[in-house]
């Protein structure tokens, strides 16, 4: 079982990530964290790696969603979820 903690769990992408992890048979969602939450659920090494990764994720998120409305984003996520479910059938 892969243990997964999601940083930014209250955001659009974070919430969808949490749903995907919860639906995955080989994953366990062990932490839902968001801005201002304590990181004590994570190991020190995990905290360091997460800080670096979070900076990169935020930059990419801004880049890829520029000019995309919330409606467009949610529609895209819905289609991608259906496509992912098709892969396991």
Phi and psi in degrees as GROMACS dihedral restraints (atoms count N, CA, C in turn):
[ dihedral_restraints ]
;  ai    aj    ak    al  type     phi  dphi    fc
    3     4     5     6     1   -89.6    20    10
    4     5     6     7     1   122.7    20    10
    6     7     8     9     1   -89.5    20    10
    7     8     9    10     1   129.6    20    10
    9    10    11    12     1  -126.6    20    10
   10    11    12    13     1   133.3    20    10
   12    13    14    15     1  -115.3    20    10
   13    14    15    16     1   134.5    20    10
   15    16    17    18     1  -111.4    20    10
   16    17    18    19     1   121.1    20    10
   18    19    20    21     1   -95.8    20    10
   19    20    21    22     1   131.7    20    10
   21    22    23    24     1    89.6    20    10
   22    23    24    25     1    27.7    20    10
   24    25    26    27     1   -63.2    20    10
   25    26    27    28     1   -21.3    20    10
   27    28    29    30     1   -88.6    20    10
   28    29    30    31     1   -10.0    20    10
   30    31    32    33     1   -80.0    20    10
   31    32    33    34     1   173.6    20    10
   33    34    35    36     1   -59.2    20    10
   34    35    36    37     1   -52.8    20    10
   36    37    38    39     1   -71.2    20    10
   37    38    39    40     1   -37.6    20    10
   39    40    41    42     1   -63.6    20    10
   40    41    42    43     1   -41.9    20    10
   42    43    44    45     1   -63.6    20    10
   43    44    45    46     1   -41.3    20    10
   45    46    47    48     1   -66.8    20    10
   46    47    48    49     1   -36.5    20    10
   48    49    50    51     1   -63.9    20    10
   49    50    51    52     1   -43.1    20    10
   51    52    53    54     1   -59.3    20    10
   52    53    54    55     1   -44.2    20    10
   54    55    56    57     1   -61.0    20    10
   55    56    57    58     1   -44.3    20    10
   57    58    59    60     1   -63.5    20    10
   58    59    60    61     1   -41.4    20    10
   60    61    62    63     1   -65.1    20    10
   61    62    63    64     1   -42.6    20    10
   63    64    65    66     1   -63.6    20    10
   64    65    66    67     1   -32.6    20    10
   66    67    68    69     1   -81.6    20    10
   67    68    69    70     1   -18.8    20    10
   69    70    71    72     1   -75.6    20    10
   70    71    72    73     1   130.5    20    10
   72    73    74    75     1   -68.1    20    10
   73    74    75    76     1   -26.6    20    10
   75    76    77    78     1  -103.4    20    10
   76    77    78    79     1    13.9    20    10
   78    79    80    81     1  -126.6    20    10
   79    80    81    82     1   152.2    20    10
   81    82    83    84     1  -130.3    20    10
   82    83    84    85     1   123.3    20    10
   84    85    86    87     1   -80.1    20    10
   85    86    87    88     1   110.4    20    10
   87    88    89    90     1  -104.2    20    10
   88    89    90    91     1   -13.6    20    10
   90    91    92    93     1  -155.4    20    10
   91    92    93    94     1   132.1    20    10
   93    94    95    96     1  -115.1    20    10
   94    95    96    97     1   108.5    20    10
   96    97    98    99     1  -120.1    20    10
   97    98    99   100     1   149.5    20    10
   99   100   101   102     1  -142.1    20    10
  100   101   102   103     1   175.9    20    10
  102   103   104   105     1   -54.1    20    10
  103   104   105   106     1   129.8    20    10
  105   106   107   108     1    92.3    20    10
  106   107   108   109     1   -13.7    20    10
  108   109   110   111     1   -74.3    20    10
  109   110   111   112     1   149.6    20    10
  111   112   113   114     1   -72.8    20    10
  112   113   114   115     1   143.2    20    10
  114   115   116   117     1   -96.4    20    10
  115   116   117   118     1    19.1    20    10
  117   118   119   120     1   -68.4    20    10
  118   119   120   121     1    -9.8    20    10
  120   121   122   123     1   -76.8    20    10
  121   122   123   124     1   -11.0    20    10
  123   124   125   126     1  -110.3    20    10
  124   125   126   127     1   157.0    20    10
  126   127   128   129     1   -74.7    20    10
  127   128   129   130     1   163.1    20    10
  129   130   131   132     1   -60.7    20    10
  130   131   132   133     1   -43.2    20    10
  132   133   134   135     1   -64.6    20    10
  133   134   135   136     1   -39.0    20    10
  135   136   137   138     1   -64.2    20    10
  136   137   138   139     1   -39.1    20    10
  138   139   140   141     1   -61.3    20    10
  139   140   141   142     1   -44.4    20    10
  141   142   143   144     1   -64.4    20    10
  142   143   144   145     1   -46.8    20    10
  144   145   146   147     1   -63.9    20    10
  145   146   147   148     1   -38.6    20    10
  147   148   149   150     1   -64.5    20    10
  148   149   150   151     1   -39.5    20    10
  150   151   152   153     1   -61.9    20    10
  151   152   153   154     1   -43.9    20    10
  153   154   155   156     1   -65.2    20    10
  154   155   156   157     1   -47.1    20    10
  156   157   158   159     1   -64.0    20    10
  157   158   159   160     1   -40.8    20    10
  159   160   161   162     1   -60.2    20    10
  160   161   162   163     1   -40.3    20    10
  162   163   164   165     1   -60.2    20    10
  163   164   165   166     1   -44.5    20    10
  165   166   167   168     1   -67.5    20    10
  166   167   168   169     1   -41.0    20    10
  168   169   170   171     1   -63.3    20    10
  169   170   171   172     1   -46.1    20    10
  171   172   173   174     1   -60.4    20    10
  172   173   174   175     1   -41.4    20    10
  174   175   176   177     1   -64.5    20    10
  175   176   177   178     1   -44.3    20    10
  177   178   179   180     1   -66.7    20    10
  178   179   180   181     1   -40.3    20    10
  180   181   182   183     1   -59.6    20    10
  181   182   183   184     1   -44.8    20    10
  183   184   185   186     1   -62.6    20    10
  184   185   186   187     1   -41.1    20    10
  186   187   188   189     1   -65.4    20    10
  187   188   189   190     1   -47.8    20    10
  189   190   191   192     1   -79.2    20    10
  190   191   192   193     1   -18.7    20    10
  192   193   194   195     1  -102.6    20    10
  193   194   195   196     1     5.5    20    10
  195   196   197   198     1   -60.3    20    10
  196   197   198   199     1   127.0    20    10
  198   199   200   201     1    79.9    20    10
  199   200   201   202     1     7.6    20    10
  201   202   203   204     1  -108.6    20    10
  202   203   204   205     1   126.3    20    10
  204   205   206   207     1   -76.5    20    10
  205   206   207   208     1   165.0    20    10
  207   208   209   210     1   -59.3    20    10
  208   209   210   211     1   -40.3    20    10
  210   211   212   213     1   -60.5    20    10
  211   212   213   214     1   -47.1    20    10
  213   214   215   216     1   -62.4    20    10
  214   215   216   217     1   -42.2    20    10
  216   217   218   219     1   -61.1    20    10
  217   218   219   220     1   -50.1    20    10
  219   220   221   222     1   -63.8    20    10
  220   221   222   223     1   -37.7    20    10
  222   223   224   225     1   -64.1    20    10
  223   224   225   226     1   -41.8    20    10
  225   226   227   228     1   -63.1    20    10
  226   227   228   229     1   -44.8    20    10
  228   229   230   231     1   -61.5    20    10
  229   230   231   232     1   -41.5    20    10
  231   232   233   234     1   -61.4    20    10
  232   233   234   235     1   -43.6    20    10
  234   235   236   237     1   -65.1    20    10
  235   236   237   238     1   -44.1    20    10
  237   238   239   240     1   -63.0    20    10
  238   239   240   241     1   -36.6    20    10
  240   241   242   243     1   -64.3    20    10
  241   242   243   244     1   -42.6    20    10
  243   244   245   246     1   -63.5    20    10
  244   245   246   247     1   -40.7    20    10
  246   247   248   249     1   -63.5    20    10
  247   248   249   250     1   -41.3    20    10
  249   250   251   252     1   -63.7    20    10
  250   251   252   253     1   -41.2    20    10
  252   253   254   255     1   -63.4    20    10
  253   254   255   256     1   -34.6    20    10
  255   256   257   258     1   -63.0    20    10
  256   257   258   259     1   -29.2    20    10
  258   259   260   261     1   -68.5    20    10
  259   260   261   262     1   -26.9    20    10
  261   262   263   264     1   -96.3    20    10
  262   263   264   265     1     3.1    20    10
